[in-house]
Amino acid sequence: MPTLSKIYVILGEFDEAKLDKLCAAVSGFLGHANLTSNLCLVTENLPGTMPQVERIQKEVSAFLSTNLFARIYVHVVHPVSTASLEDVRLCYQYLKGATREFDQEGFVHQEVPRLMLLPVAVPDSRIDLTGFSGLLEGLRSSFLLPGLLVDRSTSFMAQDPALMSWVEKVYYGHDVARGPHEIVSNVCCQDVLDDSCARLEYEQIRMSDPCPAALLVSGHDGAVYACMDAFHNNDTLGNIFSGVYVDQIMERYDVEGRSHRDCLVCRGDVALLFSHLALPEATRHEVGALLYHVGTLNQDADNHVRAIEYYRRSLALSPVEEAESIFFRLGLSYTKTGRYDEAIHAFNGAEREYQDAYYFHFYVGLCYFEKGDCGVATEKFSEALRLNPQSEDLLRILIYLGTGYNNLGEYRKACIHLERAKEMAPLLKDIYSSLGFSHFQLKEYDKAIENLSTAVEIDPNSAMDYASLGANYRDKGDVEQAIAMFEKALLLAPGLTAARANIEKLTAKPPER
């Protein structure tokens, strides 16, 4: 059974019967929570939902009274405007008074109280900043460490040093956050981002693993969701207003809650959302590092289209000194997707850092090779060869060099590199096929036949190699052997028209004189 670290509750309109079920469910879910857990109450009108907030806080107090080693942080997340400043202040004054016994307990034992109220204000763009700053100052002086959720319309507030001096934590909303559903989505995204960035420091924690276990509970309709992704897709675990018990929901959570979700995609998508926001420089760099890391994980899984998206956004956020490694990775994924011009452009951005790495020159050469520019390609492959590649890469470089020189008509140079490759991989058929081509072009028919014969020994179903043997025997003057090879090629590939044309030509009777 999973242990919950956070419970998000979206508060709706007051309904006594629904509130009873909601409070019972919250109390039940707290029984499945960590010893230190977070309860996030999201509302669009704090004064209007005070009866619900008060009832839930009483449930939390009762739970803590019987679970003496537990600690719960209650985050109350709500909009605030100029008109509501005084009402909000009074609400917190009342809620703070209700936690007095826990404050006194913490004071006696010289520790953080077991029930902590942590307001998270969601201001509108027209709020009186002087009055709002006074509210935050008053909350902080009462040991209610306030948080701030800013969206696209209020991000300027996070740049105000005086205002920020009273704020404990800033949540950056990717969307305008006024309604409770938008607010909880923004808060969840921030939590996913925070968890993902924390994982960058601990390699043993996989980025594809789920976030710390959490639930989203809707006080509007009673639906319970396993995570933010399930919330967005309306994929519920059950409904607390319809007779589904807490234990049933937790069993479903354990069995199927997030088992079919791609958490790496979720983390990457959240990072992309944040990459377009006006963030402080340190946060931008952190998001850039996360995007780069998620990009490498997708690249390693051959998901290069996604990797490209993450790398490109990472470039926009990361420090200049990290750009070249991102450019190189970006070039690799462009290469894998056949976007060779873009790959070359990306590799150019990495040249200073990677100019002494053989694999850099190999991949640049590969791009030019695939574009059909074998002249530049062989120059790059030759540079890679000069830089002493590792043995497992040396063979590939030699084969590409040989093929490139064949395409340029420099068959003698092709033979030199292909013969070296043959020594390394004596059972690789393609090397013998390429050598057969090189020697044929040099009119060295016996050497060509020797290599092509080995090719068909390795792969008896290679129609093209039999056809190439036929061409060598034909030009050598051995008509019977040529016809036999062309016939074998046709047997394996009946559509090989060149072989058929050669047979017809070689078997045609000479015209009578």
Contacts in CASP RR format, 6 or more apart in sequence:
PFRMAT RR
TARGET T0000
AUTHOR 0000-0000-0000
METHOD contacts of the structure
MODEL  1
MPTLSKIYVILGEFDEAKLDKLCAAVSGFLGHANLTSNLCLVTENLPGTM
PQVERIQKEVSAFLSTNLFARIYVHVVHPVSTASLEDVRLCYQYLKGATR
EFDQEGFVHQEVPRLMLLPVAVPDSRIDLTGFSGLLEGLRSSFLLPGLLV
DRSTSFMAQDPALMSWVEKVYYGHDVARGPHEIVSNVCCQDVLDDSCARL
EYEQIRMSDPCPAALLVSGHDGAVYACMDAFHNNDTLGNIFSGVYVDQIM
ERYDVEGRSHRDCLVCRGDVALLFSHLALPEATRHEVGALLYHVGTLNQD
ADNHVRAIEYYRRSLALSPVEEAESIFFRLGLSYTKTGRYDEAIHAFNGA
EREYQDAYYFHFYVGLCYFEKGDCGVATEKFSEALRLNPQSEDLLRILIY
LGTGYNNLGEYRKACIHLERAKEMAPLLKDIYSSLGFSHFQLKEYDKAIE
NLSTAVEIDPNSAMDYASLGANYRDKGDVEQAIAMFEKALLLAPGLTAAR
ANIEKLTAKPPER
1 32 0 8 1.000
1 250 0 8 1.000
1 251 0 8 1.000
1 254 0 8 1.000
2 32 0 8 1.000
2 213 0 8 1.000
2 250 0 8 1.000
2 253 0 8 1.000
2 254 0 8 1.000
3 32 0 8 1.000
3 33 0 8 1.000
3 34 0 8 1.000
3 213 0 8 1.000
4 29 0 8 1.000
4 32 0 8 1.000
4 33 0 8 1.000
4 34 0 8 1.000
4 37 0 8 1.000
4 213 0 8 1.000
4 214 0 8 1.000
4 215 0 8 1.000
5 33 0 8 1.000
5 34 0 8 1.000
5 37 0 8 1.000
5 38 0 8 1.000
5 212 0 8 1.000
5 213 0 8 1.000
5 214 0 8 1.000
6 37 0 8 1.000
6 38 0 8 1.000
6 39 0 8 1.000
6 40 0 8 1.000
6 191 0 8 1.000
6 212 0 8 1.000
6 214 0 8 1.000
6 215 0 8 1.000
7 26 0 8 1.000
7 29 0 8 1.000
7 30 0 8 1.000
7 33 0 8 1.000
7 37 0 8 1.000
7 38 0 8 1.000
7 39 0 8 1.000
7 40 0 8 1.000
7 214 0 8 1.000
7 215 0 8 1.000
7 217 0 8 1.000
8 40 0 8 1.000
8 42 0 8 1.000
8 184 0 8 1.000
8 187 0 8 1.000
8 188 0 8 1.000
8 214 0 8 1.000
8 215 0 8 1.000
8 216 0 8 1.000
8 217 0 8 1.000
9 22 0 8 1.000
9 26 0 8 1.000
9 39 0 8 1.000
9 40 0 8 1.000
9 41 0 8 1.000
9 42 0 8 1.000
9 56 0 8 1.000
9 217 0 8 1.000
9 219 0 8 1.000
10 42 0 8 1.000
10 43 0 8 1.000
10 180 0 8 1.000
10 181 0 8 1.000
10 184 0 8 1.000
10 216 0 8 1.000
10 217 0 8 1.000
10 218 0 8 1.000
10 219 0 8 1.000
10 220 0 8 1.000
11 41 0 8 1.000
11 42 0 8 1.000
11 43 0 8 1.000
11 49 0 8 1.000
11 52 0 8 1.000
11 53 0 8 1.000
11 180 0 8 1.000
11 219 0 8 1.000
12 43 0 8 1.000
12 49 0 8 1.000
12 52 0 8 1.000
12 180 0 8 1.000
12 219 0 8 1.000
12 220 0 8 1.000
13 220 0 8 1.000
14 48 0 8 1.000
14 49 0 8 1.000
14 51 0 8 1.000
14 52 0 8 1.000
18 219 0 8 1.000
18 222 0 8 1.000
18 241 0 8 1.000
19 51 0 8 1.000
19 52 0 8 1.000
19 55 0 8 1.000
21 222 0 8 1.000
21 240 0 8 1.000
21 241 0 8 1.000
22 52 0 8 1.000
22 56 0 8 1.000
22 217 0 8 1.000
22 219 0 8 1.000
22 222 0 8 1.000
22 240 0 8 1.000
23 55 0 8 1.000
23 56 0 8 1.000
23 59 0 8 1.000
24 240 0 8 1.000
25 217 0 8 1.000
25 224 0 8 1.000
25 240 0 8 1.000
25 246 0 8 1.000
26 39 0 8 1.000
26 56 0 8 1.000
26 59 0 8 1.000
26 60 0 8 1.000
26 217 0 8 1.000
27 59 0 8 1.000
27 62 0 8 1.000
27 63 0 8 1.000
28 246 0 8 1.000
29 215 0 8 1.000
29 217 0 8 1.000
29 246 0 8 1.000
29 250 0 8 1.000
30 37 0 8 1.000
30 39 0 8 1.000
30 59 0 8 1.000
30 60 0 8 1.000
30 63 0 8 1.000
30 70 0 8 1.000
30 72 0 8 1.000
31 63 0 8 1.000
31 67 0 8 1.000
32 246 0 8 1.000
32 250 0 8 1.000
33 70 0 8 1.000
33 72 0 8 1.000
35 69 0 8 1.000
35 70 0 8 1.000
35 71 0 8 1.000
36 70 0 8 1.000
36 71 0 8 1.000
36 72 0 8 1.000
36 73 0 8 1.000
37 70 0 8 1.000
37 71 0 8 1.000
37 72 0 8 1.000
37 73 0 8 1.000
38 72 0 8 1.000
38 73 0 8 1.000
38 75 0 8 1.000
39 56 0 8 1.000
39 60 0 8 1.000
39 72 0 8 1.000
39 73 0 8 1.000
39 74 0 8 1.000
39 75 0 8 1.000
40 75 0 8 1.000
40 77 0 8 1.000
40 184 0 8 1.000
40 187 0 8 1.000
41 53 0 8 1.000
41 56 0 8 1.000
41 74 0 8 1.000
41 75 0 8 1.000
41 76 0 8 1.000
41 77 0 8 1.000
42 77 0 8 1.000
42 78 0 8 1.000
42 180 0 8 1.000
42 183 0 8 1.000
42 184 0 8 1.000
42 187 0 8 1.000
43 49 0 8 1.000
43 52 0 8 1.000
43 53 0 8 1.000
43 76 0 8 1.000
43 77 0 8 1.000
43 78 0 8 1.000
43 180 0 8 1.000
44 78 0 8 1.000
44 79 0 8 1.000
44 178 0 8 1.000
44 179 0 8 1.000
44 180 0 8 1.000
44 183 0 8 1.000
45 78 0 8 1.000
45 79 0 8 1.000
46 53 0 8 1.000
46 76 0 8 1.000
46 78 0 8 1.000
46 80 0 8 1.000
46 84 0 8 1.000
46 87 0 8 1.000
46 88 0 8 1.000
46 91 0 8 1.000
47 84 0 8 1.000
47 87 0 8 1.000
47 88 0 8 1.000
47 91 0 8 1.000
49 78 0 8 1.000
50 91 0 8 1.000
50 94 0 8 1.000
53 76 0 8 1.000
53 91 0 8 1.000
53 95 0 8 1.000
54 94 0 8 1.000
54 95 0 8 1.000
54 98 0 8 1.000
57 74 0 8 1.000
57 95 0 8 1.000
57 98 0 8 1.000
57 99 0 8 1.000
58 98 0 8 1.000
60 72 0 8 1.000
60 74 0 8 1.000
60 115 0 8 1.000
61 98 0 8 1.000
61 99 0 8 1.000
61 101 0 8 1.000
61 102 0 8 1.000
61 115 0 8 1.000
63 70 0 8 1.000
63 72 0 8 1.000
64 70 0 8 1.000
64 71 0 8 1.000
64 72 0 8 1.000
64 102 0 8 1.000
64 114 0 8 1.000
64 115 0 8 1.000
70 114 0 8 1.000
71 112 0 8 1.000
71 114 0 8 1.000
71 115 0 8 1.000
71 116 0 8 1.000
72 114 0 8 1.000
72 115 0 8 1.000
72 116 0 8 1.000
73 116 0 8 1.000
73 118 0 8 1.000
74 115 0 8 1.000
74 116 0 8 1.000
74 117 0 8 1.000
74 118 0 8 1.000
75 118 0 8 1.000
75 119 0 8 1.000
75 120 0 8 1.000
76 95 0 8 1.000
76 117 0 8 1.000
76 118 0 8 1.000
76 119 0 8 1.000
76 120 0 8 1.000
77 120 0 8 1.000
77 122 0 8 1.000
77 149 0 8 1.000
77 183 0 8 1.000
77 184 0 8 1.000
77 187 0 8 1.000
78 88 0 8 1.000
78 119 0 8 1.000
78 120 0 8 1.000
78 121 0 8 1.000
78 122 0 8 1.000
78 183 0 8 1.000
79 121 0 8 1.000
79 122 0 8 1.000
79 123 0 8 1.000
79 124 0 8 1.000
79 177 0 8 1.000
79 178 0 8 1.000
79 179 0 8 1.000
79 183 0 8 1.000
80 88 0 8 1.000
80 121 0 8 1.000
80 122 0 8 1.000
80 123 0 8 1.000
80 124 0 8 1.000
80 127 0 8 1.000
80 132 0 8 1.000
80 135 0 8 1.000
81 123 0 8 1.000
81 124 0 8 1.000
81 126 0 8 1.000
81 127 0 8 1.000
82 126 0 8 1.000
82 127 0 8 1.000
82 128 0 8 1.000
82 131 0 8 1.000
82 132 0 8 1.000
85 127 0 8 1.000
85 128 0 8 1.000
85 131 0 8 1.000
85 132 0 8 1.000
85 135 0 8 1.000
88 121 0 8 1.000
88 135 0 8 1.000
89 135 0 8 1.000
89 138 0 8 1.000
89 139 0 8 1.000
92 117 0 8 1.000
92 119 0 8 1.000
92 139 0 8 1.000
92 142 0 8 1.000
92 144 0 8 1.000
93 142 0 8 1.000
95 117 0 8 1.000
96 117 0 8 1.000
96 142 0 8 1.000
96 144 0 8 1.000
99 113 0 8 1.000
99 115 0 8 1.000
99 117 0 8 1.000
102 113 0 8 1.000
102 114 0 8 1.000
102 115 0 8 1.000
103 113 0 8 1.000
103 143 0 8 1.000
105 113 0 8 1.000
105 114 0 8 1.000
106 112 0 8 1.000
106 113 0 8 1.000
106 114 0 8 1.000
116 145 0 8 1.000
117 144 0 8 1.000
118 144 0 8 1.000
118 145 0 8 1.000
118 146 0 8 1.000
118 147 0 8 1.000
118 168 0 8 1.000
119 139 0 8 1.000
119 144 0 8 1.000
119 146 0 8 1.000
119 147 0 8 1.000
120 146 0 8 1.000
120 147 0 8 1.000
120 148 0 8 1.000
120 149 0 8 1.000
120 169 0 8 1.000
120 171 0 8 1.000
120 187 0 8 1.000
121 132 0 8 1.000
121 135 0 8 1.000
121 136 0 8 1.000
121 146 0 8 1.000
121 147 0 8 1.000
121 148 0 8 1.000
121 149 0 8 1.000
122 149 0 8 1.000
122 151 0 8 1.000
122 177 0 8 1.000
122 178 0 8 1.000
122 183 0 8 1.000
123 132 0 8 1.000
123 148 0 8 1.000
123 150 0 8 1.000
123 154 0 8 1.000
123 157 0 8 1.000
124 153 0 8 1.000
124 154 0 8 1.000
124 178 0 8 1.000
125 153 0 8 1.000
125 154 0 8 1.000
129 157 0 8 1.000
129 160 0 8 1.000
129 163 0 8 1.000
132 163 0 8 1.000
133 162 0 8 1.000
133 163 0 8 1.000
133 166 0 8 1.000
134 166 0 8 1.000
136 146 0 8 1.000
136 148 0 8 1.000
136 163 0 8 1.000
136 166 0 8 1.000
136 167 0 8 1.000
137 166 0 8 1.000
138 144 0 8 1.000
138 166 0 8 1.000
139 145 0 8 1.000
139 146 0 8 1.000
139 166 0 8 1.000
140 146 0 8 1.000
140 166 0 8 1.000
140 168 0 8 1.000
145 168 0 8 1.000
145 169 0 8 1.000
146 166 0 8 1.000
146 167 0 8 1.000
146 168 0 8 1.000
147 167 0 8 1.000
147 168 0 8 1.000
147 169 0 8 1.000
147 170 0 8 1.000
147 171 0 8 1.000
148 157 0 8 1.000
148 158 0 8 1.000
148 164 0 8 1.000
148 167 0 8 1.000
148 169 0 8 1.000
148 170 0 8 1.000
148 171 0 8 1.000
149 170 0 8 1.000
149 171 0 8 1.000
149 172 0 8 1.000
149 173 0 8 1.000
149 177 0 8 1.000
149 183 0 8 1.000
149 186 0 8 1.000
149 187 0 8 1.000
150 157 0 8 1.000
150 158 0 8 1.000
150 170 0 8 1.000
150 171 0 8 1.000
150 172 0 8 1.000
150 173 0 8 1.000
151 173 0 8 1.000
151 174 0 8 1.000
151 175 0 8 1.000
151 176 0 8 1.000
151 177 0 8 1.000
151 186 0 8 1.000
152 173 0 8 1.000
152 174 0 8 1.000
152 175 0 8 1.000
152 176 0 8 1.000
152 277 0 8 1.000
153 176 0 8 1.000
155 172 0 8 1.000
155 277 0 8 1.000
155 278 0 8 1.000
157 163 0 8 1.000
158 164 0 8 1.000
158 170 0 8 1.000
158 172 0 8 1.000
158 278 0 8 1.000
158 280 0 8 1.000
164 170 0 8 1.000
171 186 0 8 1.000
171 187 0 8 1.000
171 190 0 8 1.000
172 186 0 8 1.000
172 190 0 8 1.000
172 274 0 8 1.000
172 277 0 8 1.000
172 279 0 8 1.000
172 283 0 8 1.000
173 186 0 8 1.000
173 189 0 8 1.000
173 190 0 8 1.000
173 277 0 8 1.000
174 186 0 8 1.000
174 189 0 8 1.000
174 273 0 8 1.000
174 274 0 8 1.000
174 276 0 8 1.000
174 277 0 8 1.000
175 182 0 8 1.000
175 185 0 8 1.000
175 186 0 8 1.000
176 182 0 8 1.000
177 183 0 8 1.000
177 186 0 8 1.000
184 216 0 8 1.000
184 231 0 8 1.000
185 228 0 8 1.000
185 231 0 8 1.000
185 232 0 8 1.000
188 216 0 8 1.000
188 228 0 8 1.000
188 231 0 8 1.000
189 228 0 8 1.000
189 270 0 8 1.000
189 273 0 8 1.000
189 274 0 8 1.000
191 211 0 8 1.000
191 214 0 8 1.000
192 211 0 8 1.000
192 228 0 8 1.000
192 266 0 8 1.000
192 267 0 8 1.000
192 270 0 8 1.000
193 270 0 8 1.000
193 271 0 8 1.000
193 274 0 8 1.000
193 287 0 8 1.000
193 290 0 8 1.000
195 211 0 8 1.000
195 212 0 8 1.000
196 207 0 8 1.000
196 267 0 8 1.000
196 268 0 8 1.000
196 270 0 8 1.000
196 271 0 8 1.000
196 290 0 8 1.000
196 294 0 8 1.000
197 286 0 8 1.000
197 287 0 8 1.000
197 289 0 8 1.000
197 290 0 8 1.000
199 205 0 8 1.000
199 206 0 8 1.000
199 207 0 8 1.000
200 289 0 8 1.000
200 290 0 8 1.000
200 293 0 8 1.000
207 263 0 8 1.000
207 264 0 8 1.000
207 267 0 8 1.000
207 293 0 8 1.000
207 294 0 8 1.000
207 297 0 8 1.000
208 262 0 8 1.000
208 263 0 8 1.000
208 264 0 8 1.000
208 297 0 8 1.000
209 263 0 8 1.000
210 227 0 8 1.000
210 258 0 8 1.000
210 261 0 8 1.000
210 263 0 8 1.000
211 227 0 8 1.000
211 263 0 8 1.000
213 253 0 8 1.000
214 227 0 8 1.000
215 224 0 8 1.000
215 225 0 8 1.000
215 226 0 8 1.000
215 237 0 8 1.000
215 249 0 8 1.000
215 253 0 8 1.000
216 224 0 8 1.000
216 225 0 8 1.000
216 227 0 8 1.000
216 228 0 8 1.000
216 230 0 8 1.000
216 231 0 8 1.000
217 223 0 8 1.000
217 224 0 8 1.000
217 225 0 8 1.000
217 240 0 8 1.000
218 224 0 8 1.000
218 225 0 8 1.000
221 239 0 8 1.000
221 241 0 8 1.000
222 239 0 8 1.000
222 240 0 8 1.000
222 241 0 8 1.000
222 242 0 8 1.000
223 234 0 8 1.000
223 236 0 8 1.000
223 238 0 8 1.000
223 239 0 8 1.000
224 236 0 8 1.000
224 237 0 8 1.000
224 238 0 8 1.000
224 239 0 8 1.000
224 240 0 8 1.000
224 244 0 8 1.000
224 249 0 8 1.000
225 231 0 8 1.000
225 235 0 8 1.000
225 236 0 8 1.000
225 237 0 8 1.000
226 235 0 8 1.000
226 237 0 8 1.000
226 253 0 8 1.000
226 257 0 8 1.000
226 258 0 8 1.000
227 257 0 8 1.000
227 258 0 8 1.000
227 261 0 8 1.000
227 266 0 8 1.000
228 266 0 8 1.000
229 235 0 8 1.000
229 261 0 8 1.000
229 266 0 8 1.000
230 236 0 8 1.000
230 237 0 8 1.000
230 257 0 8 1.000
230 258 0 8 1.000
230 261 0 8 1.000
237 249 0 8 1.000
237 252 0 8 1.000
237 253 0 8 1.000
237 257 0 8 1.000
238 244 0 8 1.000
238 248 0 8 1.000
238 249 0 8 1.000
238 252 0 8 1.000
240 246 0 8 1.000
240 249 0 8 1.000
264 294 0 8 1.000
264 297 0 8 1.000
264 298 0 8 1.000
265 306 0 8 1.000
267 290 0 8 1.000
267 294 0 8 1.000
268 290 0 8 1.000
268 291 0 8 1.000
268 294 0 8 1.000
268 310 0 8 1.000
271 287 0 8 1.000
271 288 0 8 1.000
271 290 0 8 1.000
271 291 0 8 1.000
271 294 0 8 1.000
271 310 0 8 1.000
271 313 0 8 1.000
272 291 0 8 1.000
272 309 0 8 1.000
272 310 0 8 1.000
272 313 0 8 1.000
274 283 0 8 1.000
274 287 0 8 1.000
275 287 0 8 1.000
275 288 0 8 1.000
275 291 0 8 1.000
275 313 0 8 1.000
275 314 0 8 1.000
275 316 0 8 1.000
275 317 0 8 1.000
279 287 0 8 1.000
284 317 0 8 1.000
285 317 0 8 1.000
285 318 0 8 1.000
285 319 0 8 1.000
287 317 0 8 1.000
288 313 0 8 1.000
288 314 0 8 1.000
288 317 0 8 1.000
288 318 0 8 1.000
289 314 0 8 1.000
289 318 0 8 1.000
289 322 0 8 1.000
291 310 0 8 1.000
291 311 0 8 1.000
291 313 0 8 1.000
291 314 0 8 1.000
291 317 0 8 1.000
292 310 0 8 1.000
292 311 0 8 1.000
292 314 0 8 1.000
292 318 0 8 1.000
292 322 0 8 1.000
292 325 0 8 1.000
292 326 0 8 1.000
292 329 0 8 1.000
294 310 0 8 1.000
295 306 0 8 1.000
295 307 0 8 1.000
295 310 0 8 1.000
295 311 0 8 1.000
295 314 0 8 1.000
295 329 0 8 1.000
296 307 0 8 1.000
296 329 0 8 1.000
298 304 0 8 1.000
298 306 0 8 1.000
298 307 0 8 1.000
298 310 0 8 1.000
299 307 0 8 1.000
299 329 0 8 1.000
299 332 0 8 1.000
299 333 0 8 1.000
302 336 0 8 1.000
304 333 0 8 1.000
304 334 0 8 1.000
304 336 0 8 1.000
304 337 0 8 1.000
305 337 0 8 1.000
307 329 0 8 1.000
307 333 0 8 1.000
308 330 0 8 1.000
308 333 0 8 1.000
308 334 0 8 1.000
308 337 0 8 1.000
311 326 0 8 1.000
311 329 0 8 1.000
311 330 0 8 1.000
311 333 0 8 1.000
312 330 0 8 1.000
314 326 0 8 1.000
315 323 0 8 1.000
315 326 0 8 1.000
315 327 0 8 1.000
315 330 0 8 1.000
318 326 0 8 1.000
323 349 0 8 1.000
324 349 0 8 1.000
324 350 0 8 1.000
324 352 0 8 1.000
324 353 0 8 1.000
324 354 0 8 1.000
325 350 0 8 1.000
325 353 0 8 1.000
327 346 0 8 1.000
327 347 0 8 1.000
327 348 0 8 1.000
327 349 0 8 1.000
327 350 0 8 1.000
328 346 0 8 1.000
328 347 0 8 1.000
328 350 0 8 1.000
328 353 0 8 1.000
328 354 0 8 1.000
328 360 0 8 1.000
330 346 0 8 1.000
331 342 0 8 1.000
331 343 0 8 1.000
331 346 0 8 1.000
331 347 0 8 1.000
331 350 0 8 1.000
331 363 0 8 1.000
332 343 0 8 1.000
332 363 0 8 1.000
334 340 0 8 1.000
334 342 0 8 1.000
334 343 0 8 1.000
334 346 0 8 1.000
335 343 0 8 1.000
335 363 0 8 1.000
335 366 0 8 1.000
335 367 0 8 1.000
338 370 0 8 1.000
340 367 0 8 1.000
340 368 0 8 1.000
340 370 0 8 1.000
340 371 0 8 1.000
341 371 0 8 1.000
343 363 0 8 1.000
343 367 0 8 1.000
344 364 0 8 1.000
344 367 0 8 1.000
344 368 0 8 1.000
347 354 0 8 1.000
347 360 0 8 1.000
347 363 0 8 1.000
347 364 0 8 1.000
347 367 0 8 1.000
350 360 0 8 1.000
351 360 0 8 1.000
354 360 0 8 1.000
356 387 0 8 1.000
357 387 0 8 1.000
358 383 0 8 1.000
358 384 0 8 1.000
358 385 0 8 1.000
358 386 0 8 1.000
358 387 0 8 1.000
358 388 0 8 1.000
358 389 0 8 1.000
358 390 0 8 1.000
358 393 0 8 1.000
358 397 0 8 1.000
359 384 0 8 1.000
359 389 0 8 1.000
359 393 0 8 1.000
360 384 0 8 1.000
361 380 0 8 1.000
361 381 0 8 1.000
361 383 0 8 1.000
361 384 0 8 1.000
361 387 0 8 1.000
362 380 0 8 1.000
362 381 0 8 1.000
362 384 0 8 1.000
362 389 0 8 1.000
362 393 0 8 1.000
362 396 0 8 1.000
362 397 0 8 1.000
362 400 0 8 1.000
364 380 0 8 1.000
365 376 0 8 1.000
365 377 0 8 1.000
365 379 0 8 1.000
365 380 0 8 1.000
365 381 0 8 1.000
365 384 0 8 1.000
365 400 0 8 1.000
366 377 0 8 1.000
366 400 0 8 1.000
368 374 0 8 1.000
368 375 0 8 1.000
368 376 0 8 1.000
368 377 0 8 1.000
368 380 0 8 1.000
369 377 0 8 1.000
369 381 0 8 1.000
369 400 0 8 1.000
369 403 0 8 1.000
369 404 0 8 1.000
372 407 0 8 1.000
374 404 0 8 1.000
374 405 0 8 1.000
374 407 0 8 1.000
374 408 0 8 1.000
375 404 0 8 1.000
375 408 0 8 1.000
377 400 0 8 1.000
377 404 0 8 1.000
378 401 0 8 1.000
378 404 0 8 1.000
378 405 0 8 1.000
378 408 0 8 1.000
381 397 0 8 1.000
381 400 0 8 1.000
381 401 0 8 1.000
381 404 0 8 1.000
382 401 0 8 1.000
384 397 0 8 1.000
385 394 0 8 1.000
385 397 0 8 1.000
385 398 0 8 1.000
385 401 0 8 1.000
389 397 0 8 1.000
391 424 0 8 1.000
394 424 0 8 1.000
395 421 0 8 1.000
395 424 0 8 1.000
395 425 0 8 1.000
395 428 0 8 1.000
398 417 0 8 1.000
398 418 0 8 1.000
398 420 0 8 1.000
398 421 0 8 1.000
398 424 0 8 1.000
399 417 0 8 1.000
399 418 0 8 1.000
399 421 0 8 1.000
399 430 0 8 1.000
399 431 0 8 1.000
399 434 0 8 1.000
401 414 0 8 1.000
401 417 0 8 1.000
402 413 0 8 1.000
402 414 0 8 1.000
402 417 0 8 1.000
402 418 0 8 1.000
402 421 0 8 1.000
402 434 0 8 1.000
402 438 0 8 1.000
403 414 0 8 1.000
403 434 0 8 1.000
404 414 0 8 1.000
405 411 0 8 1.000
405 413 0 8 1.000
405 414 0 8 1.000
405 417 0 8 1.000
406 414 0 8 1.000
406 434 0 8 1.000
406 437 0 8 1.000
406 438 0 8 1.000
406 441 0 8 1.000
409 441 0 8 1.000
411 438 0 8 1.000
411 439 0 8 1.000
411 441 0 8 1.000
411 442 0 8 1.000
412 438 0 8 1.000
412 442 0 8 1.000
414 434 0 8 1.000
414 438 0 8 1.000
415 435 0 8 1.000
415 438 0 8 1.000
415 439 0 8 1.000
415 442 0 8 1.000
418 431 0 8 1.000
418 434 0 8 1.000
418 435 0 8 1.000
418 438 0 8 1.000
419 435 0 8 1.000
421 428 0 8 1.000
421 431 0 8 1.000
422 428 0 8 1.000
422 431 0 8 1.000
422 432 0 8 1.000
422 435 0 8 1.000
425 431 0 8 1.000
427 458 0 8 1.000
428 458 0 8 1.000
429 455 0 8 1.000
429 458 0 8 1.000
429 459 0 8 1.000
429 462 0 8 1.000
429 465 0 8 1.000
432 451 0 8 1.000
432 452 0 8 1.000
432 454 0 8 1.000
432 455 0 8 1.000
432 458 0 8 1.000
432 465 0 8 1.000
433 451 0 8 1.000
433 452 0 8 1.000
433 455 0 8 1.000
433 462 0 8 1.000
433 464 0 8 1.000
433 465 0 8 1.000
433 468 0 8 1.000
435 447 0 8 1.000
435 448 0 8 1.000
435 451 0 8 1.000
436 447 0 8 1.000
436 448 0 8 1.000
436 451 0 8 1.000
436 452 0 8 1.000
436 455 0 8 1.000
436 468 0 8 1.000
436 472 0 8 1.000
437 448 0 8 1.000
437 468 0 8 1.000
438 448 0 8 1.000
439 445 0 8 1.000
439 447 0 8 1.000
439 448 0 8 1.000
439 451 0 8 1.000
440 448 0 8 1.000
440 468 0 8 1.000
440 471 0 8 1.000
440 472 0 8 1.000
440 475 0 8 1.000
443 475 0 8 1.000
445 472 0 8 1.000
445 473 0 8 1.000
445 475 0 8 1.000
445 476 0 8 1.000
446 476 0 8 1.000
448 468 0 8 1.000
448 472 0 8 1.000
449 469 0 8 1.000
449 472 0 8 1.000
449 473 0 8 1.000
449 476 0 8 1.000
452 465 0 8 1.000
452 468 0 8 1.000
452 469 0 8 1.000
452 472 0 8 1.000
453 469 0 8 1.000
455 462 0 8 1.000
455 465 0 8 1.000
456 462 0 8 1.000
456 465 0 8 1.000
456 466 0 8 1.000
456 469 0 8 1.000
459 465 0 8 1.000
461 492 0 8 1.000
462 492 0 8 1.000
463 488 0 8 1.000
463 489 0 8 1.000
463 490 0 8 1.000
463 492 0 8 1.000
463 493 0 8 1.000
463 496 0 8 1.000
463 499 0 8 1.000
464 489 0 8 1.000
464 493 0 8 1.000
464 496 0 8 1.000
466 485 0 8 1.000
466 486 0 8 1.000
466 488 0 8 1.000
466 489 0 8 1.000
466 492 0 8 1.000
466 499 0 8 1.000
467 485 0 8 1.000
467 486 0 8 1.000
467 489 0 8 1.000
467 496 0 8 1.000
467 498 0 8 1.000
467 499 0 8 1.000
467 502 0 8 1.000
469 481 0 8 1.000
469 485 0 8 1.000
470 481 0 8 1.000
470 482 0 8 1.000
470 485 0 8 1.000
470 486 0 8 1.000
470 489 0 8 1.000
470 502 0 8 1.000
471 482 0 8 1.000
471 502 0 8 1.000
473 479 0 8 1.000
473 481 0 8 1.000
473 482 0 8 1.000
473 485 0 8 1.000
474 482 0 8 1.000
474 502 0 8 1.000
474 506 0 8 1.000
479 506 0 8 1.000
482 502 0 8 1.000
482 506 0 8 1.000
483 503 0 8 1.000
483 506 0 8 1.000
483 507 0 8 1.000
486 499 0 8 1.000
486 500 0 8 1.000
486 502 0 8 1.000
486 503 0 8 1.000
486 506 0 8 1.000
487 499 0 8 1.000
487 503 0 8 1.000
489 496 0 8 1.000
489 499 0 8 1.000
490 496 0 8 1.000
490 499 0 8 1.000
490 500 0 8 1.000
490 503 0 8 1.000
493 499 0 8 1.000
END
